[in-house]
Amino acid sequence: MEVRYENQELFGFVVFVALVSLSYDVQAVMHKVNFNAWTEQNQQQGKLVIFRVDVFDDEYAHPPEYVKSIKITAPNGQTRLFDLSKDWRPFDGFFAMGWPDELFTGGTIPGGTYKVTVTPMSGTAITDTDAVAASFLLPALLTSPNPNGSTVFTSQTPTITWNAVSGAAYYTILLRNNSAGGEYVYDRVHRPKNTPFRSYQLPVGTLKPSSNYAVMIEARAASQDLDKRSSTPWIPFKTGSW
């Protein structure tokens, strides 16, 4: 009888461990999706809708191997289906893709509610929506550095200048070091005050001498960060040997 009791305890312990493991496996599946969409305009791609999809298992978001497909449905009923093995780079922490105006019926991006449907390898699909206003900001035009890429800054704290964009409430200055493989060295959001904001002096220590850099200015709309965006091309420049 004693041996049987010990076996029963062992059996109960094994069942408990199995249930805990099963519970963990059940939890570690897709259970939440965040979907954001906004319009963007740039000189390379023209007008497009950008959307970002974050998929969560438990409290973490990451590119899950258990997602089979992502489908975007536009307000006009058009859909785009993405194969994650081709369209989702494995090192990205989220899924992001653009839908250019030329791929919409009539070449016009419709405003309204966009819907995402995320289908897992097994289980129930999850949907989420986001409203998009079909309006656009014009891209800014950089005046310093020169857009032709000929600028060599001799100052350690040069001033980046551009034309003011009508309707913009924020500007993001993005800077990368092309001499270090395109590494991002500066990414700041700045809000205009009472006067048009169209210049920014880089802080001491941002740039290194005798190096190749590129800068981009991103304008954002007044209502929300994700409502409307526009961006300049990456404009290259060099630094002198100070």
ABEGO torsion letter per residue (X at the ends): XAAAAAAAAAAAAAAAAAAAAAAAAAABBBABBBBBBBBBBBAAAEBBBBBBBBBBBEABBBBBAABABBBBBBAAGBBBBBBAAAABBAABABBBBBBBAAABBGGBBBBEBBBBBBBBABEBBBBBBBBBBBBBBBBBBBAOBBAAGABBBABABBBBBBBBBBGBABBBBBBBBAAAGGBBABBBBBBBBABBBABBBBBBGABBBGBBBBBBBBBBBAABAAABBBBBBBBBBBBBBX
